[in-house]
Amino acid sequence: MDNVTLHFSNHSLLCYNLPMTADELREKYISFFVSKGHVQIQGKSLLPDNDPTVLFTTAGMHPLVPYLLGEEHPAGNRLVNYQKCIRTGDIDSVGDTSHLTFFEMLGNWSLGDYFKEGAIEMSLEFLTSPEWLGIPFEKLGVTVFKGEGEVPRDDESAQVWKRLGIPENRIAYLPREDNWWGPAGSTGPCGPDSEMFYYVGDAPCGPDCKPGCSCGKWLEIWNDVFMQYNKNAEGAYEPLARKCVDTGMGIERTVTILNGKQSVYDTVIFEPIIRAIEAACSCRYGEDSEKDRSIRIIADHVRSASFILGDPKAVSPSNVGAGYVLRRLIRRAVRHGRKLTHGAAEWENGLFLSPIASVIVDQLKGPYPELEENRAFIIGDLDREEAKFLETLQKGEHEFEKLLPNLLKDPRRIMSGRLAFKLYDTYGFPIELTEELAREQGMQVNRGEFDEAFKKHQELSRLQSGQVFKGGLGDQGEMAVAYHTATHLLHKALRMILGEHVAQKGSNITAERMRFDFSHGAPMTPEEIKQAEDIVNEQIRRDLPVRMEVMSIDEAKAAGAIALFGEKYESKVKVYTIGNSPTDFFSKEVCGGPHLERTGGMGKFKIRKEQSSSAGVRRIRAVLE
């Protein structure tokens, strides 16, 4: 799934529980699983390290993939948290009542502890117990994997649901595309899942309608994933000795259901954001369908942009990678703000995105204190990008005026889609504004020709959005692990050469190369680059041992370990020491792993390029030859 889609019918959602806010749901979920022996862990950055296949954290389990693959977690084998996520596979679909780019995910995990029976029992208790969500039992239905090839039907899960009281007519057996969690790559842990659905009410459908049907009667509320197989290189499924459970519940979706709303935008989650947009644009939500669409786009996109900019590893708007996605979000919000105000000059001078972002920061700074800590950065970047895009719009209008004399010579009064796309691609000028300007001159735009060019552009955008899901270190082969270990050596070398203000701001690793971002205000000199290479290569030549210890974050810092500024850490963390002893070491960092056992044999470290990444951040591209 490339984006978050909430499907609702036109029937009222008759939930008998009292209205619930996102804060209340978050607190209840964490409290419930802590009472069941789980340890609350911190949610992680929206910008994952070491995974070249994805630009953003796309699911609650994304940061935990290394532990699901077998690494030991410092906090134990029962975990619970809430995680901020972004999915941007189809930004242009946001604007209806169902799509989101930013969302919050609640999750709990068993790393080789309880399995299907325990997970299902806890899921049902949390959903139906009056002490927790209090959803009427008769409103729930479930789906399980129906089996395929050598993997049998998941009768084990079905029998647990039946024992707990779910009748056969509310259990649906569905195929792989509905009830199977695949491996992170082409091989690895995988298994069936069991999804829980809330019954909305009658909708046009046949008599055999069951949970999982897309008719609108059933809304998915929760998913339990059971990783019980390993898919090997030959494509066979082998039973895992260490079975894991990964569950996920979307906060926005669940709050919508619990409060009997038809759309997530009608909930208390979005109410203050929409009020702020109404105030900025002098309009009312719910009175005009086209304006409502623009308001939803602004609400979602400013929310997503605020979280990206407010992240400890924040990026600024740019034309590549995560910065490219951020720029698309901001500019689409600006365009729809301009649309709501008809391009009014007073709005252009006022810059309306940042006041909306301030409301979002105020609303969510409790669970996400990094928003308040980075408020000035959020506001500053939004203002700069909005002002820049307004200049872009003015340039686009000027370019259209230059084209107009030749366009008016065409008796067909049709502007080619090729020219319209050039305005879009070169100047960022939206097609809707080109069509509007053309209509004012009695012309039409060849939209089919534009759409063909835009489709090619979208395919490139999706590739840049990186929506192929893996997790943790994207490739855990020997060379990728060697590059990961080399980032520790480089980090320490840069601090030795440039100063202790240097801090890692992100990394991207494959089996062929590494990319390392770090805080520093000026380009490195050729001498400094050579010095960094020499220091790293000296540690490789020394064949230093790499040791891992589990300790508290305070103990780690007291022992001299480097921890990322602004990162959230658990009560217990992994500390990797590169050196001969705990006191005689070259590098000591808090990190999740994996790493080589020794530095020798990694190859020769060579910096291929050193360049600017964003304001105050430099980027090194390097290889192990």
C-alpha positions in Angstrom: 0.0 0.0 0.0 1.6 3.3 -1.1 -0.5 5.6 1.0 -2.9 5.5 3.9 -6.5 5.0 2.7 -9.5 5.1 5.0 -12.6 3.6 3.3 -16.0 4.7 4.8 -19.5 4.0 3.7 -22.4 6.5 3.9 -23.8 4.7 6.9 -23.3 6.0 10.4 -20.7 4.3 12.5 -22.6 3.2 15.5 -19.9 2.8 18.1 -21.3 2.7 21.6 -18.1 4.0 23.2 -17.6 7.6 24.4 -15.7 9.9 22.0 -12.0 9.4 22.2 -9.1 11.6 21.3 -5.8 10.6 19.8 -4.0 11.3 23.1 -6.4 9.1 25.0 -6.1 6.2 22.5 -2.3 6.5 22.5 -2.3 6.4 26.4 -4.7 3.5 26.6 -2.8 1.4 24.1 0.6 1.9 25.8 -1.0 1.3 29.3 -2.7 -1.9 28.2 0.4 -3.5 26.8 2.7 -2.3 29.6 0.2 -4.1 31.9 0.8 -7.2 29.8 4.6 -7.2 30.4 5.6 -5.1 27.4 8.3 -2.4 27.7 7.5 0.9 26.1 10.2 1.9 23.6 10.7 5.2 21.8 9.4 5.9 18.3 12.2 6.6 15.9 13.0 9.3 13.3 10.9 9.7 10.1 14.2 9.5 8.2 15.7 6.0 8.7 19.4 5.4 8.6 21.2 2.8 6.5 18.3 1.8 4.2 18.7 3.0 0.6 15.3 1.6 -0.4 13.1 4.0 1.5 13.2 7.8 2.2 10.8 7.8 5.2 9.7 5.5 8.0 6.7 3.9 6.3 5.3 1.7 9.1 5.6 1.2 12.9 7.6 -1.9 12.4 10.1 -0.4 10.0 12.7 0.6 12.7 12.3 -2.8 14.4 13.1 -5.0 11.3 16.6 -5.8 12.5 15.2 -7.3 15.7 12.5 -9.1 13.9 15.3 -10.6 11.8 17.1 -11.9 14.8 19.0 -9.1 16.6 18.4 -8.9 20.4 16.6 -5.8 21.5 18.1 -4.1 24.6 14.6 -3.6 26.1 13.7 -7.3 25.9 11.3 -9.4 23.9 7.9 -7.7 24.6 7.8 -4.2 23.2 5.2 -1.5 22.6 5.3 2.1 21.1 3.8 4.7 18.9 5.6 5.7 15.7 5.3 8.6 13.3 5.1 7.4 9.7 4.9 8.9 6.2 3.9 7.2 2.9 4.1 9.3 -0.2 3.6 6.9 -3.1 0.7 9.0 -4.4 0.7 12.4 -2.9 -1.6 13.7 -5.7 -4.4 11.4 -4.4 -4.6 13.3 -1.1 -7.6 15.7 -1.1 -10.4 13.1 -0.9 -11.9 12.1 2.4 -9.7 9.1 2.8 -6.0 9.7 2.0 -3.2 10.7 4.3 0.6 11.1 3.9 1.5 11.4 7.6 0.0 9.1 10.2 0.7 7.6 13.6 1.0 3.9 14.2 0.5 2.0 17.4 2.4 -1.3 17.6 3.3 -4.1 19.9 5.9 -6.9 19.3 6.8 -10.3 20.5 10.4 -11.2 19.7 10.3 -15.0 20.2 7.9 -14.7 23.2 4.1 -15.2 22.8 2.7 -16.1 19.4 -0.7 -16.4 17.7 -2.8 -17.3 20.8 -1.3 -14.6 23.0 -1.4 -11.9 20.4 -5.0 -12.6 19.4 -6.2 -12.8 23.0 -4.6 -9.5 23.8 -6.0 -7.9 20.7 -9.5 -8.9 21.4 -9.3 -7.9 25.1 -8.0 -4.4 24.2 -10.7 -3.9 21.5 -13.7 -5.1 23.5 -13.0 -4.7 27.2 -15.0 -1.8 28.8 -11.8 -0.8 30.6 -10.1 -0.2 27.2 -11.9 0.5 23.9 -15.2 -1.1 24.7 -16.1 -1.9 21.1 -19.2 -4.2 21.1 -18.2 -7.8 20.5 -20.8 -8.2 17.8 -19.3 -5.4 15.8 -16.0 -7.3 15.1 -15.0 -9.7 12.4 -11.7 -11.1 11.3 -9.7 -12.4 8.4 -7.0 -15.2 8.3 -4.7 -16.6 5.6 -6.5 -19.2 3.5 -3.3 -21.0 2.5 -1.4 -21.2 -0.7 1.1 -23.7 -2.2 3.2 -25.3 0.5 1.9 -22.9 3.2 -1.3 -24.3 4.7 -4.4 -22.4 5.8 -4.0 -20.6 9.1 -6.4 -22.8 11.0 -4.5 -22.1 14.2 -5.5 -18.4 14.3 -9.0 -19.3 13.2 -9.4 -21.7 16.0 -8.2 -19.1 18.6 -10.8 -16.6 17.3 -13.6 -19.2 17.5 -12.6 -20.2 21.0 -12.8 -16.6 22.0 -16.3 -16.3 20.5 -16.0 -15.0 17.0 -18.5 -17.1 14.9 -17.6 -18.8 11.7 -19.7 -16.4 9.6 -17.5 -13.5 10.8 -14.2 -15.2 9.9 -13.0 -14.8 6.3 -10.2 -16.9 4.8 -8.4 -14.6 2.3 -5.4 -15.1 -0.1 -1.8 -13.9 0.0 -2.5 -10.3 -1.3 -4.8 -9.8 1.7 -3.4 -11.8 4.6 0.4 -12.4 4.1 3.4 -10.4 5.3 6.3 -10.9 2.9 10.0 -10.9 3.7 11.9 -7.6 3.9 13.8 -8.6 0.7 13.6 -11.6 -1.6 14.4 -13.9 1.3 13.9 -13.9 5.1 11.2 -14.1 7.8 7.6 -13.9 6.6 4.2 -15.3 7.5 0.4 -15.0 7.6 -1.5 -12.2 9.3 -4.9 -11.9 10.9 -6.8 -8.6 10.5 -9.6 -7.2 12.7 -12.6 -5.4 11.1 -15.3 -3.1 12.5 -18.8 -3.6 11.2 -20.3 -0.4 9.8 -23.7 -1.4 8.7 -25.7 -2.4 5.6 -24.2 -1.6 2.2 -25.1 -2.9 -1.2 -23.4 -6.4 -1.4 -24.2 -10.0 -1.7 -25.3 -12.5 1.0 -21.8 -13.9 1.2 -20.2 -10.6 2.3 -17.6 -11.2 5.1 -14.9 -9.1 6.8 -12.3 -8.0 4.2 -15.0 -7.3 1.6 -14.5 -3.9 -0.1 -18.2 -3.0 -0.2 -17.9 -0.7 2.8 -19.6 -2.8 5.4 -16.3 -3.6 7.2 -13.4 -1.3 8.2 -10.0 -2.7 9.1 -9.0 -1.6 12.6 -6.0 -3.7 13.5 -3.5 -6.2 12.1 -1.5 -9.0 13.8 1.4 -10.3 11.7 2.8 -13.8 12.5 6.3 -14.3 11.3 6.6 -18.1 11.4 8.5 -19.0 8.1 11.8 -18.2 6.5 11.7 -17.9 2.7 15.1 -19.4 1.6 17.1 -18.7 -1.6 15.3 -21.5 -3.4 11.9 -19.9 -2.6 10.9 -22.6 -0.1 9.2 -21.7 3.2 11.0 -23.2 6.3 9.5 -23.0 9.8 11.3 -20.5 12.0 12.6 -21.6 15.4 12.2 -18.0 16.7 8.7 -16.9 15.8 7.7 -13.2 16.1 4.6 -11.1 16.3 4.3 -7.6 14.8 1.0 -5.7 15.2 -0.2 -2.4 14.0 -3.1 0.0 14.7 -3.4 3.4 13.0 -4.4 6.1 15.4 -6.2 8.3 12.8 -8.3 5.4 11.5 -9.2 4.1 14.9 -10.2 7.5 16.3 -12.4 8.0 13.3 -14.2 4.6 13.9 -14.5 5.1 17.7 -16.1 8.6 17.2 -18.5 7.5 14.5 -17.2 9.8 11.9 -17.2 9.3 8.1 -13.8 10.8 7.5 -10.6 11.3 9.4 -10.8 15.0 8.6 -14.0 15.2 10.6 -12.3 14.1 13.8 -10.8 16.1 16.7 -7.4 15.2 15.2 -7.9 17.6 12.3 -10.5 20.1 13.8 -7.9 22.7 15.0 -5.9 22.5 11.8 -9.0 23.0 9.7 -10.1 25.9 11.9 -6.7 27.5 11.3 -7.0 27.1 7.5 -10.5 28.6 7.6 -9.2 31.6 9.5 -6.3 32.1 7.1 -8.4 31.7 3.9 -11.7 33.2 5.0 -13.7 30.1 4.1 -15.8 27.4 5.7 -15.2 23.7 5.6 -18.2 21.6 4.6 -19.9 24.2 2.4 -18.3 23.6 -1.0 -16.8 20.2 -2.2 -14.0 21.8 -4.3 -12.9 24.1 -1.4 -13.2 21.2 1.0 -10.7 19.2 -1.2 -8.2 22.1 -1.0 -8.6 22.4 2.7 -7.9 18.7 3.2 -4.8 18.9 1.0 -3.5 21.9 3.0 -4.3 20.2 6.4 -2.5 16.9 5.5 0.4 18.4 3.7 1.3 21.1 6.3 1.0 18.4 9.0 3.4 16.1 7.1 5.8 18.9 6.3 5.8 20.1 9.9 6.8 16.6 11.1 9.5 16.2 8.4 11.0 19.6 9.3 10.5 19.0 13.0 12.4 15.7 13.0 15.8 15.4 14.7 17.2 14.4 11.3 15.2 17.0 9.4 15.9 17.8 5.8 15.1 21.1 4.0 13.2 21.4 0.7 15.3 20.4 -2.3 15.1 18.7 -5.6 16.3 15.2 -4.6 15.3 12.5 -2.1 13.3 13.3 1.0 13.8 17.0 0.4 12.1 16.6 -3.0 9.0 15.0 -1.4 9.0 17.8 1.3 9.0 20.4 -1.5 6.1 18.7 -3.3 4.1 18.7 -0.1 4.7 22.4 0.7 4.2 23.6 -2.9 0.9 21.7 -3.3 -0.3 23.2 0.0 0.7 26.7 -1.2 -1.1 26.2 -4.5 -4.3 25.2 -2.8 -4.1 28.1 -0.4 -3.8 30.4 -3.4 -6.7 28.7 -5.0 -8.9 29.2 -1.9 -8.0 32.9 -1.8 -8.0 33.4 -5.6 -4.4 34.5 -5.4 -5.2 37.5 -3.2 -2.3 39.9 -2.8 -2.8 40.2 1.0 -2.5 36.4 1.4 0.7 36.3 -0.8 2.3 38.9 1.5 1.1 37.2 4.6 2.6 33.7 4.1 -0.2 31.5 5.6 1.5 28.1 6.0 3.5 28.8 9.1 0.5 29.9 11.3 -1.1 26.6 10.5 2.1 24.8 11.4 2.1 26.5 14.7 -1.3 25.1 15.5 0.0 21.6 14.6 3.1 22.1 16.9 0.9 23.2 19.8 -1.4 20.2 19.2 1.2 17.5 19.0 4.2 18.7 21.0 3.2 16.5 24.0 3.8 13.1 22.3 6.4 14.6 20.0 8.4 17.2 21.9 10.8 17.5 19.0 8.2 19.7 17.3 8.5 22.3 20.0 12.3 22.0 20.1 12.4 22.6 16.3 9.5 25.1 16.0 11.8 28.0 14.7 13.3 25.7 12.1 9.8 24.5 11.0 8.4 28.0 10.7 11.6 29.4 9.0 11.8 26.7 6.3 8.0 26.9 5.6 8.2 30.7 5.2 11.2 30.5 2.9 9.8 27.8 0.7 6.4 29.4 0.5 7.9 32.8 -0.5 10.2 31.0 -3.0 7.2 29.2 -4.6 5.2 32.4 -4.9 8.1 33.8 -6.9 7.9 30.7 -9.0 4.3 31.2 -9.7 4.9 34.8 -10.8 7.7 33.6 -13.1 5.3 31.0 -14.6 2.7 33.6 -15.2 5.3 35.8 -16.9 6.4 32.8 -19.1 2.8 32.2 -20.1 2.4 35.8 -21.1 5.5 35.4 -23.4 4.0 32.4 -25.0 0.6 33.9 -25.5 1.1 35.8 -28.8 2.1 32.6 -30.6 -0.6 30.6 -28.9 -3.3 33.0 -30.1 -2.3 32.5 -33.7 -3.5 28.9 -33.6 -7.1 29.0 -34.9 -7.9 25.8 -32.9 -7.1 27.7 -29.7 -5.4 24.7 -28.2 -2.2 24.9 -26.2 0.0 21.9 -26.5 0.5 19.7 -23.5 4.2 19.7 -24.2 4.3 23.5 -23.5 2.1 23.2 -20.5 4.4 20.5 -19.1 7.4 22.6 -19.7 5.9 25.3 -17.6 5.3 22.7 -14.9 8.7 21.0 -15.1 10.9 24.0 -15.6 9.1 26.6 -13.5 7.0 24.4 -11.2 3.9 26.1 -12.6 0.8 23.9 -11.9 -1.3 22.6 -14.8 -4.5 23.9 -13.1 -3.1 27.5 -13.3 -2.0 27.0 -16.9 -5.6 25.8 -17.8 -7.1 28.7 -15.9 -4.9 31.3 -17.8 -5.7 29.5 -21.1 -9.5 29.6 -20.4 -9.2 33.4 -19.8 -7.9 33.7 -23.3 -10.6 31.4 -24.8 -8.1 28.5 -25.2 -7.9 24.9 -24.0 -4.8 22.9 -23.0 -4.2 19.5 -24.6 -4.5 17.7 -21.3 -3.9 14.2 -22.8 -0.5 15.3 -24.0 0.3 16.9 -20.7 -0.9 13.8 -18.7 1.4 11.5 -20.8 4.4 13.7 -20.0 3.3 14.0 -16.4 2.9 10.2 -16.1 6.6 9.7 -17.0 7.4 12.4 -14.4 5.4 10.6 -11.8 7.2 7.4 -12.3 10.5 9.2 -11.7 8.9 10.8 -8.6 7.8 7.4 -7.2 11.4 6.2 -7.6 12.7 9.2 -5.8 10.1 8.7 -3.1 11.6 5.3 -2.5 8.5 3.3 -1.6 10.1 -0.1 -1.8 9.8 -1.4 1.7 12.6 -3.0 3.5 13.9 -2.1 6.9 16.9 -1.6 9.2 20.1 -2.0 7.2 18.7 -2.5 3.7 21.3 -5.1 2.9 22.8 -7.1 5.8 25.4 -8.8 3.7 29.1 -8.6 4.6 29.9 -5.5 2.5 26.9 -3.5 3.7 27.8 -4.4 7.3 31.4 -3.4 6.6 30.3 0.0 5.3 28.1 0.4 8.4 31.1 -0.3 10.6 33.1 2.2 8.5 30.7 5.0 9.3 31.8 4.7 13.0 35.4 5.1 12.0 34.6 8.0 9.7 32.5 9.7 12.3 35.3 9.6 14.9 37.9 10.7 12.3 35.8 13.8 11.4 35.4 14.8 15.0 39.2 14.5 15.4 39.9 16.7 12.4 37.0 19.2 12.3 36.0 19.4 16.0 33.6 17.8 18.4 30.7 19.8 17.0 30.5 17.2 14.2 27.5 14.9 14.6 26.1 12.3 12.3 23.0 13.6 10.5 22.2 10.4 8.6 23.6 7.7 6.4 22.7 5.6 3.4 24.4 2.3 2.8 24.5 -0.3 0.0 26.9 -3.2 -0.7 28.7 -0.9 -3.2 29.1 2.4 -1.3 28.3 4.6 1.7 26.9 8.1 2.1 27.4 9.9 5.4 25.9 13.2 6.4 27.4 15.3 9.2 27.0 18.7 10.8 29.7 21.2 9.7 29.5 24.7 8.3 32.2 24.7 5.6 33.6 22.5 2.8 36.4 20.2 3.8 39.8 21.1 2.3 41.7 18.5 0.2 44.1 18.1 3.2 41.3 17.4 5.6 39.7 14.8 3.2 43.1 13.1 2.9 43.6 13.2 6.7 40.1 11.5 7.2 41.0 8.7 4.8 44.3 8.1 6.5 42.8 7.9 9.9 40.1 5.4 8.8 42.6 3.3 6.9 44.9 3.2 9.9 42.1 1.7 12.0 41.4 -0.9 9.3 45.1 -1.8 9.2 45.1 -2.2 13.0 42.4 -4.9 12.7 40.7 -3.6 15.9 38.0 -5.8 17.6 34.4 -4.6 17.7 32.5 -5.2 20.9 28.9 -4.7 21.8 27.5 -4.0 25.3 24.0 -3.3 26.6 23.8 -0.5 29.1 21.6 2.5 30.0 22.0 5.7 27.9 23.5 7.5 31.0 26.1 4.7 31.4 26.9 4.9 27.7 27.5 8.6 27.8 29.6 8.3 31.0 31.7 5.7 29.2 32.4 8.1 26.4 29.9 6.8 23.8 28.6 9.2 21.2 24.8 9.4 21.0 23.0 11.2 18.2 21.7 14.6 19.4 17.9 14.7 19.5 17.5 11.0 19.0 15.2 9.1 21.3 16.7 6.2 23.2 15.3 3.3 25.2 16.2 2.8 28.8 18.8 0.2 27.6 20.9 0.7 24.5 23.5 -1.1 22.5 27.0 0.4 22.6 29.6 -0.6 20.0 33.2 -0.1 20.9 36.0 -0.3 18.3 39.2 -0.8 20.1 41.3 -3.1 22.2 39.4 -2.6 25.5 36.5 -0.7 27.1 39.0 2.0 28.1 41.5 1.8 25.2 39.3 2.4 22.1 39.1 4.4 18.9 35.3 4.7 18.7 32.4 4.2 21.0 28.8 4.8 19.7 25.3 4.0 20.6 24.0 2.1 17.6 21.6 -0.7 16.7 24.0 -2.6 14.5 24.9 -4.9 12.8 28.7 -4.5 12.7 31.8 -6.6 11.7 33.6 -8.4 14.5 36.9 -6.7 13.5 38.0 -3.8 11.3 40.6 -5.7 9.4 39.9 -6.9 5.8 37.4 -4.2 5.1 39.4 -2.8 2.1 40.9 0.6 1.5 38.6 3.5 2.5 38.4 6.2 -0.2 36.3 9.4 -0.1 34.9 10.0 -3.6 33.1 13.2 -3.0 32.5 15.8 -0.2 29.7 18.3 -0.8 26.9 20.3 0.8 23.7 18.4 1.8 21.7 21.2 3.3 22.3 24.3 5.5 25.0 23.4 8.0 25.2 19.8 6.8 27.9 18.2 4.6 27.8 14.9 2.8 30.6 12.4 2.1 30.3 9.7 -0.5 32.9 6.9 0.0 33.8 3.4 -1.0 35.8 0.5 0.4 38.1 -0.5 -2.5 
